[in-house]
Amino acid sequence: MKKIYKNFKIAGIEYYEALFVINEIKIGDKLILKPQPDNIHDENAVEIFYKDYKLGYIPRNANYSISVLLNAGWDIFDAYIQKINRDELDIQVAVFVREKND
């Protein structure tokens, strides 16, 4: 059984493309994490995408270890939508460390 490594609400969601997919996405949908080391506001920034839609970022207080490992080339995380509040435009994400045999 997989255990959650981190979970959080997506930061900055109101500034990106979540509004375009909020009625399409569902709990359990897979997300893509992309480090953004050249981000001028946070060198540990990690973007979150659903398909080609940027939803926002991992919050600053939760991004360090994921950012370090992604920037080092360790693509070991699986991220999924855990909760959705369409009225508040909130999406909670669960991040798992991929099993060695996955």
C-alpha positions in Angstrom: 0.0 0.0 0.0 1.4 3.4 -1.0 1.8 6.1 1.6 1.4 9.8 1.0 4.8 11.6 1.0 3.2 15.1 1.0 -0.1 16.6 0.5 -1.1 20.2 0.0 -3.4 22.6 -1.7 -2.1 24.0 -5.0 -0.6 27.5 -4.6 -1.3 30.3 -7.0 -4.2 28.4 -8.6 -6.2 31.5 -9.3 -3.4 32.9 -11.6 -3.1 29.9 -14.0 -5.3 27.6 -16.0 -7.3 25.6 -13.4 -10.5 27.5 -14.3 -10.3 25.9 -17.8 -10.3 22.3 -16.4 -12.0 22.5 -13.0 -15.1 20.8 -14.3 -13.1 18.1 -16.2 -10.7 17.0 -13.5 -11.6 14.4 -10.9 -10.1 12.8 -7.8 -7.4 10.4 -8.7 -6.3 12.2 -11.9 -2.6 12.1 -12.4 -0.6 15.4 -12.3 2.8 16.4 -13.7 5.4 18.0 -11.5 8.1 20.2 -13.2 10.9 21.9 -11.3 11.4 25.6 -12.1 14.8 26.4 -10.7 15.0 29.7 -12.6 11.9 31.1 -10.8 12.8 34.5 -9.5 10.5 34.2 -6.5 11.5 30.8 -5.3 14.5 28.7 -6.5 12.7 25.6 -5.2 9.5 26.2 -7.2 7.8 23.2 -8.7 5.0 23.7 -11.2 1.9 21.4 -11.3 0.3 20.5 -14.6 -2.9 18.6 -15.5 -2.2 17.5 -19.1 -0.9 20.7 -20.7 -2.7 23.0 -18.3 -0.6 24.7 -15.6 -2.6 24.6 -12.3 -0.1 26.4 -10.1 2.7 25.4 -7.7 3.6 23.2 -4.8 3.4 25.7 -1.9 6.8 27.1 -0.7 6.5 25.3 2.7 6.2 21.9 1.0 8.4 22.1 -2.2 12.1 21.9 -1.0 12.7 18.1 -0.9 10.7 17.5 -4.0 12.5 20.3 -5.9 15.9 19.1 -4.8 15.2 15.5 -6.0 13.6 16.6 -9.3 16.4 19.0 -10.1 18.9 16.2 -9.5 17.1 14.1 -12.1 15.3 11.8 -9.7 11.8 11.5 -11.3 10.5 9.4 -8.4 7.2 11.1 -7.6 3.6 10.4 -8.6 1.1 13.2 -7.9 -2.7 12.9 -8.0 -5.7 15.0 -7.3 -6.8 14.2 -3.7 -9.7 16.7 -3.2 -11.5 19.2 -5.3 -13.6 22.2 -4.1 -14.9 23.6 -7.3 -16.8 26.5 -5.6 -13.6 27.7 -4.0 -11.3 26.8 -6.8 -9.2 24.7 -4.5 -7.4 21.5 -5.5 -5.5 19.3 -3.0 -2.7 17.1 -4.2 -1.3 13.9 -2.8 2.4 13.1 -3.7 3.7 9.6 -3.4 7.2 8.2 -3.8 7.1 5.7 -6.6 7.7 2.1 -5.6 11.1 0.7 -6.6 9.5 -1.8 -9.0 7.1 0.7 -10.6 
